[in-house]
Amino acid sequence: MPKLTVLPHPELCPEGTVIEDAPTGKSICRVLLDHDIEIEHACELSCACTTCHVIVREGFSSLESASDNEEDLLDKAWGLTSTSRLSCQAVIEDSDLTIEIPKYTINHASENH
């Protein structure tokens, strides 16, 4: 099983973590939630918002390409990069991944600033 490294996030995972046994065939979001990392997922993993946006720092090329719908939503994500994905849509394959959870979501950016 591949490992999923989560870089430190001030609220959700202050120390960062390594999930050694990330199951293939599950979305990054589901694996994070299953390991008590409470990433926001306002649409309940249905690819209808951007709150579960992550930046894949290592292993991006191992992921299936984003759908057109995901790409359209990502255009609205806070802090978008060329390796951004919606974690509810990015399914773990056989390669190790390193991800960063952005400091803000579009919800937080509009509610808190």
N, C-alpha and C positions, 0 to 999 in steps of 0.2 A: 504494500500500500504506500502511496506517496505521502510525503509530509507537507503540511500547510503551515507556513511560517506567517504569523501575524505581527506586523511591526507595531511598536507602542502607539496607543491612542490615549489621550488624556483621560477620557471618561470610560470608554468601553473595555480597554485592555491596557492599563497604564504601564505594565512591565513588558508588554508584548508576550507572545507565547508561540510554542511550536506544537502543533497537533501531529503527532507521529503516525497516526493510523487513519489518515483522511480516506474515507471510502470512495473508491471510484464510482462514477455514475450518479453522485449526489452533487447538488449545487453548492458552491462556496457558502452561500447564505445559510443553507440548511445545516451544513457542517459547523459553521460558527455558532448558530443557535443551539445545536446539540451539545456544544462545548461551553455553554453559558456565556458566550460573547453576544450580548444583546444588541446586535446591529439593527438599526431601524429598518422596517419592512412594511411600510404603510399599506401596500396593496396586497399583503399576505402572499407574496411570492408569485404574483400573476403577471408580471411584466407590464405594469400599468402606472408606475411612478419611477422616481430616481433615488429614493431614500436608501436603498441598499448598495449604492454606487461604491465600488472599490477600485483601487489602482493596482494592477498586477505588476509588481516590480521585477519578478523573475518567473519564468515559465509561461509567459503570455502566449507564445507560439504553440504551446501544447493544447490550448483550448480551441474548441470548435469556434468558427466565426460567428460573430453576433448577427442576429436576424435584423431585417430592415426595421422592424418595430423597436427592437432594443436600440439600434443606432439612432433612431428618431428621438427616443427618450433620453439617451445619453447626451444629445445636443443640449438638453436643458439642465444637465447635472452641474452642481457646483464643483469647481476645480477639475474640470475635464482634462484628461491627457490622452495621448495616443494609445495608451495601454489601459484605459478605463473600461470597466465592464459593470453591468448590473450583476451583483453577486447571486441573485435569484436565477439568473440565466446561464451563468458560467459554470459548466459541469466539470468536475475534477476528472481527469483522465489518469494516465500512468506517470506523469512527471510531477516533481516537486514544484510547489508554488510559493512565492512570497508575495504577500499583499499588504497594502496600506489602506486603512479606512480613513477617508478624508475627515478633517476636523469638523466640517459642517455638511449638512444635507441642504437641499433647497428649502426644506421646511424650517430648519434651524436658522438658515441665513435670513429668511424673511421674518421669522418670529422673534429673533433675538437681536436684530440689528436694525 
